Amino acid sequence: MEKATLTPASIRKFRAERGLSQQGLATVLNVGLVTVCRWETGKTKPEGTADAVLAALVSDRTESEPYGPLASGYAIYRLLKSRFEEGAEN
């Protein structure tokens, strides 16, 4: 899966398409609400794990959309599970 180019607009669109509030996205990514606000206004960019997870979720959008709103939650679960399993192997 190719890493998505994250822009403030793409982050807002991803969040809106899933019916997530800024706080909801912040909770999923384990960052603060102010952090998500800054990403969406272009004041800062996602970094580290949040950048990797968010980019993977944004690029996975077309795969999960046909299955409805619960699919995005499942996509998050699959991605985080695979990241955890990769880390456990190292």
Stockholm file with secondary structure:
# STOCKHOLM 1.0

chainA/1-90         MEKATLTPASIRKFRAERGLSQQGLATVLNVGLVTVCRWETGKTKPEGTADAVLAALVSDRTESEPYGPLASGYAIYRLLKSRFEEGAEN
#=GR chainA/1-90 SS CCCCCCCHHHHHHHHHHTTCCHHHHHHHHTCCHHHHHHHHHTSSCCCHHHHHHHHHHHHTHHHHGGGCHHHHHHHHHHHHHHHHHHHHHC
#=GC SS_cons        CCCCCCCHHHHHHHHHHTTCCHHHHHHHHTCCHHHHHHHHHTSSCCCHHHHHHHHHHHHTHHHHGGGCHHHHHHHHHHHHHHHHHHHHHC
//
